């Protein structure tokens, strides 16, 4: 199974690629940012569904 998360970050009223946008992106990429949180919550839900036998095992 593969999971992919995509997020395009753009801040209104800020310069694209500017310092504010770069700081926000660094936070999103960090240990407590959106990407890691999304991945961990998705994995937790998949494990719950597998434990309840509500998700087929071995599906490609």
N, CA, C and O atoms as CSV, one atom per row, in Angstrom:
chain,resi,resn,atom,element,x,y,z
A,1,UNK,N,N,0.840,-1.164,0.000
A,1,UNK,CA,C,0.000,0.000,0.000
A,1,UNK,C,C,0.894,1.237,0.000
A,1,UNK,O,O,1.914,1.283,0.686
A,2,UNK,N,N,0.503,2.211,-0.759
A,2,UNK,CA,C,1.247,3.463,-0.799
A,2,UNK,C,C,0.326,4.610,-0.444
A,2,UNK,O,O,-0.838,4.637,-0.845
A,3,UNK,N,N,0.854,5.552,0.308
A,3,UNK,CA,C,0.130,6.770,0.635
A,3,UNK,C,C,0.955,7.948,0.149
A,3,UNK,O,O,2.172,7.985,0.326
A,4,UNK,N,N,0.292,8.893,-0.455
A,4,UNK,CA,C,0.979,10.108,-0.891
A,4,UNK,C,C,0.165,11.298,-0.432
A,4,UNK,O,O,-1.056,11.337,-0.578
A,5,UNK,N,N,0.863,12.258,0.120
A,5,UNK,CA,C,0.226,13.497,0.553
A,5,UNK,C,C,0.828,14.643,-0.234
A,5,UNK,O,O,2.046,14.751,-0.370
A,6,UNK,N,N,-0.027,15.482,-0.742
A,6,UNK,CA,C,0.417,16.647,-1.485
A,6,UNK,C,C,-0.223,17.888,-0.879
A,6,UNK,O,O,-1.372,17.865,-0.439
A,7,UNK,N,N,0.531,18.945,-0.866
A,7,UNK,CA,C,-0.005,20.204,-0.387
A,7,UNK,C,C,0.714,21.325,-1.110
A,7,UNK,O,O,1.944,21.362,-1.141
A,8,UNK,N,N,-0.045,22.232,-1.687
A,8,UNK,CA,C,0.544,23.411,-2.295
A,8,UNK,C,C,0.317,24.560,-1.336
A,8,UNK,O,O,-0.813,24.837,-0.933
A,9,UNK,N,N,1.384,25.215,-0.982
A,9,UNK,CA,C,1.300,26.300,-0.016
A,9,UNK,C,C,1.458,27.633,-0.723
A,9,UNK,O,O,2.431,27.860,-1.441
A,10,UNK,N,N,0.518,28.482,-0.517
A,10,UNK,CA,C,0.600,29.842,-1.014
A,10,UNK,C,C,-0.069,30.744,0.007
A,10,UNK,O,O,-1.199,30.482,0.420
A,11,UNK,N,N,0.596,31.776,0.409
A,11,UNK,CA,C,0.042,32.688,1.405
A,11,UNK,C,C,-0.459,33.957,0.716
A,11,UNK,O,O,0.282,34.603,-0.025
A,12,UNK,N,N,-1.714,34.304,0.965
A,12,UNK,CA,C,-2.287,35.503,0.361
A,12,UNK,C,C,-1.560,36.744,0.854
A,12,UNK,O,O,-1.268,36.889,2.042
A,13,UNK,N,N,-1.280,37.624,-0.080
A,13,UNK,CA,C,-0.656,38.888,0.251
A,13,UNK,C,C,0.830,38.798,0.574
A,13,UNK,O,O,1.438,39.783,0.994
A,14,UNK,N,N,1.406,37.640,0.381
A,14,UNK,CA,C,2.837,37.447,0.654
A,14,UNK,C,C,3.550,37.108,-0.643
A,14,UNK,O,O,2.946,36.564,-1.568
A,15,UNK,N,N,4.810,37.424,-0.708
A,15,UNK,CA,C,5.621,37.158,-1.893
A,15,UNK,C,C,5.802,35.647,-2.076
A,15,UNK,O,O,6.244,34.970,-1.148
A,16,UNK,N,N,5.468,35.104,-3.264
A,16,UNK,CA,C,5.701,33.678,-3.512
A,16,UNK,C,C,7.176,33.332,-3.308
A,16,UNK,O,O,8.054,33.977,-3.880
A,17,UNK,N,N,7.441,32.329,-2.505
A,17,UNK,CA,C,8.804,31.909,-2.222
A,17,UNK,C,C,9.525,32.818,-1.237
A,17,UNK,O,O,10.713,32.642,-0.968
A,18,UNK,N,N,8.793,33.791,-0.702
A,18,UNK,CA,C,9.386,34.742,0.233
A,18,UNK,C,C,9.617,34.141,1.609
A,18,UNK,O,O,9.311,32.971,1.837
A,19,UNK,N,N,10.157,34.938,2.529
A,19,UNK,CA,C,10.502,34.422,3.856
A,19,UNK,C,C,9.308,33.899,4.651
A,19,UNK,O,O,9.431,32.903,5.364
A,20,UNK,N,N,8.150,34.560,4.536
A,20,UNK,CA,C,6.969,34.081,5.271
A,20,UNK,C,C,6.519,32.723,4.758
A,20,UNK,O,O,6.186,31.825,5.532
A,21,UNK,N,N,6.516,32.593,3.442
A,21,UNK,CA,C,6.106,31.323,2.840
A,21,UNK,C,C,7.114,30.219,3.167
A,21,UNK,O,O,6.718,29.087,3.446
A,22,UNK,N,N,8.386,30.529,3.136
A,22,UNK,CA,C,9.412,29.542,3.470
A,22,UNK,C,C,9.299,29.091,4.928
A,22,UNK,O,O,9.478,27.912,5.232
A,23,UNK,N,N,9.002,30.030,5.824
A,23,UNK,CA,C,8.847,29.680,7.241
A,23,UNK,C,C,7.637,28.767,7.440
A,23,UNK,O,O,7.700,27.807,8.206
A,24,UNK,N,N,6.556,29.063,6.760
A,24,UNK,CA,C,5.355,28.225,6.859
A,24,UNK,C,C,5.632,26.829,6.299
A,24,UNK,O,O,5.186,25.832,6.868
A,25,UNK,N,N,6.356,26.756,5.199
A,25,UNK,CA,C,6.690,25.458,4.611
A,25,UNK,C,C,7.581,24.651,5.545
A,25,UNK,O,O,7.406,23.440,5.678
A,26,UNK,N,N,8.535,25.314,6.192
A,26,UNK,CA,C,9.413,24.618,7.137
A,26,UNK,C,C,8.596,24.031,8.284
A,26,UNK,O,O,8.866,22.918,8.734
A,27,UNK,N,N,7.597,24.776,8.757
A,27,UNK,CA,C,6.738,24.261,9.832
A,27,UNK,C,C,5.948,23.041,9.336
A,27,UNK,O,O,5.837,22.035,10.036
A,28,UNK,N,N,5.403,23.148,8.118
A,28,UNK,CA,C,4.614,22.038,7.570
A,28,UNK,C,C,5.464,20.780,7.438
A,28,UNK,O,O,4.961,19.673,7.633
A,29,UNK,N,N,6.735,20.933,7.111
A,29,UNK,CA,C,7.640,19.804,6.922
A,29,UNK,C,C,8.195,19.265,8.239
A,29,UNK,O,O,8.765,18.175,8.261
A,30,UNK,N,N,8.041,20.000,9.325
A,30,UNK,CA,C,8.633,19.631,10.602
A,30,UNK,C,C,7.928,18.481,11.299
A,30,UNK,O,O,6.920,17.968,10.811
A,31,UNK,N,N,8.464,18.081,12.440
A,31,UNK,CA,C,7.939,16.947,13.206
A,31,UNK,C,C,6.504,17.146,13.684
A,31,UNK,O,O,5.787,16.164,13.878
A,32,UNK,N,N,6.069,18.378,13.877
A,32,UNK,CA,C,4.712,18.641,14.357
A,32,UNK,C,C,3.856,19.312,13.299
A,32,UNK,O,O,2.785,19.839,13.600
A,33,UNK,N,N,4.319,19.293,12.081
A,33,UNK,CA,C,3.612,19.951,10.991
A,33,UNK,C,C,2.519,19.084,10.381
A,33,UNK,O,O,2.276,17.953,10.802
A,34,UNK,N,N,1.877,19.654,9.381
A,34,UNK,CA,C,0.728,19.027,8.727
A,34,UNK,C,C,1.064,17.672,8.112
A,34,UNK,O,O,0.317,16.709,8.283
A,35,UNK,N,N,2.183,17.597,7.398
A,35,UNK,CA,C,2.497,16.360,6.682
A,35,UNK,C,C,2.637,15.176,7.634
A,35,UNK,O,O,2.048,14.118,7.411
A,36,UNK,N,N,3.407,15.356,8.674
A,36,UNK,CA,C,3.613,14.267,9.634
A,36,UNK,C,C,2.306,13.919,10.351
A,36,UNK,O,O,1.991,12.743,10.532
A,37,UNK,N,N,1.556,14.929,10.753
A,37,UNK,CA,C,0.276,14.694,11.431
A,37,UNK,C,C,-0.693,13.932,10.531
A,37,UNK,O,O,-1.375,13.012,10.983
A,38,UNK,N,N,-0.752,14.315,9.263
A,38,UNK,CA,C,-1.640,13.636,8.311
A,38,UNK,C,C,-1.251,12.181,8.129
A,38,UNK,O,O,-2.104,11.294,8.123
A,39,UNK,N,N,0.023,11.947,7.984
A,39,UNK,CA,C,0.507,10.584,7.803
A,39,UNK,C,C,0.192,9.724,9.025
A,39,UNK,O,O,-0.311,8.609,8.891
A,40,UNK,N,N,0.486,10.238,10.203
A,40,UNK,CA,C,0.251,9.454,11.422
A,40,UNK,C,C,-1.228,9.183,11.658
A,40,UNK,O,O,-1.587,8.078,12.066
A,41,UNK,N,N,-2.092,10.158,11.415
A,41,UNK,CA,C,-3.529,9.931,11.621
A,41,UNK,C,C,-4.078,8.947,10.593
A,41,UNK,O,O,-4.942,8.134,10.919
A,42,UNK,N,N,-3.587,9.012,9.356
A,42,UNK,CA,C,-4.028,8.067,8.332
A,42,UNK,C,C,-3.583,6.651,8.668
A,42,UNK,O,O,-4.370,5.712,8.551
A,43,UNK,N,N,-2.335,6.486,9.083
A,43,UNK,CA,C,-1.844,5.161,9.471
A,43,UNK,C,C,-2.628,4.606,10.658
A,43,UNK,O,O,-2.943,3.417,10.697
A,44,UNK,N,N,-2.939,5.461,11.617
A,44,UNK,CA,C,-3.719,5.019,12.778
A,44,UNK,C,C,-5.093,4.509,12.342
A,44,UNK,O,O,-5.551,3.470,12.816
A,45,UNK,N,N,-5.745,5.238,11.442
A,45,UNK,CA,C,-7.077,4.825,10.979
A,45,UNK,C,C,-7.005,3.524,10.180
A,45,UNK,O,O,-7.880,2.670,10.323
A,46,UNK,N,N,-5.994,3.361,9.354
A,46,UNK,CA,C,-5.834,2.120,8.591
A,46,UNK,C,C,-5.640,0.943,9.545
A,46,UNK,O,O,-6.229,-0.121,9.355
A,47,UNK,N,N,-4.815,1.138,10.567
A,47,UNK,CA,C,-4.598,0.065,11.545
A,47,UNK,C,C,-5.879,-0.281,12.291
A,47,UNK,O,O,-6.140,-1.451,12.567
A,48,UNK,N,N,-6.681,0.730,12.619
A,48,UNK,CA,C,-7.968,0.473,13.277
A,48,UNK,C,C,-8.879,-0.342,12.373
A,48,UNK,O,O,-9.503,-1.303,12.822
A,49,UNK,N,N,-8.959,0.033,11.112
A,49,UNK,CA,C,-9.818,-0.697,10.174
A,49,UNK,C,C,-9.328,-2.126,9.961
A,49,UNK,O,O,-10.136,-3.049,9.855
A,50,UNK,N,N,-8.019,-2.312,9.899
A,50,UNK,CA,C,-7.479,-3.667,9.772
A,50,UNK,C,C,-7.812,-4.497,11.004
A,50,UNK,O,O,-8.181,-5.665,10.883
A,51,UNK,N,N,-7.685,-3.908,12.182
A,51,UNK,CA,C,-7.988,-4.627,13.432
A,51,UNK,C,C,-9.465,-5.016,13.498
A,51,UNK,O,O,-9.812,-6.036,14.095
A,52,UNK,N,N,-10.326,-4.218,12.895
A,52,UNK,CA,C,-11.773,-4.494,12.892
A,52,UNK,C,C,-12.169,-5.343,11.683
A,52,UNK,O,O,-13.350,-5.624,11.476
A,53,UNK,N,N,-11.188,-5.747,10.896
A,53,UNK,CA,C,-11.418,-6.548,9.691
A,53,UNK,C,C,-12.347,-5.831,8.720
A,53,UNK,O,O,-13.137,-6.479,8.034
A,54,UNK,N,N,-12.267,-4.506,8.650
A,54,UNK,CA,C,-13.072,-3.734,7.722
A,54,UNK,C,C,-12.290,-3.278,6.502
A,54,UNK,O,O,-12.820,-2.593,5.627
A,55,UNK,N,N,-11.027,-3.665,6.453
A,55,UNK,CA,C,-10.182,-3.293,5.324
A,55,UNK,C,C,-9.494,-4.543,4.839
A,55,UNK,O,O,-8.863,-5.238,5.635
A,56,UNK,N,N,-9.591,-4.860,3.543
A,56,UNK,CA,C,-8.984,-6.085,3.044
A,56,UNK,C,C,-7.452,-6.022,3.130
A,56,UNK,O,O,-6.845,-4.983,2.869
A,57,UNK,N,N,-6.860,-7.121,3.488
A,57,UNK,CA,C,-5.389,-7.232,3.573
A,57,UNK,C,C,-4.879,-7.752,2.249
A,57,UNK,O,O,-5.490,-8.644,1.661
A,58,UNK,N,N,-3.777,-7.217,1.769
A,58,UNK,CA,C,-3.139,-7.715,0.568
A,58,UNK,C,C,-3.704,-7.160,-0.714
A,58,UNK,O,O,-3.411,-7.693,-1.784
A,59,UNK,N,N,-4.496,-6.119,-0.654
A,59,UNK,CA,C,-5.040,-5.494,-1.850
A,59,UNK,C,C,-3.984,-4.581,-2.440
A,59,UNK,O,O,-3.404,-3.756,-1.733
A,60,UNK,N,N,-3.734,-4.723,-3.720
A,60,UNK,CA,C,-2.703,-3.889,-4.382
A,60,UNK,C,C,-3.327,-2.655,-4.975
A,60,UNK,O,O,-2.628,-1.834,-5.569
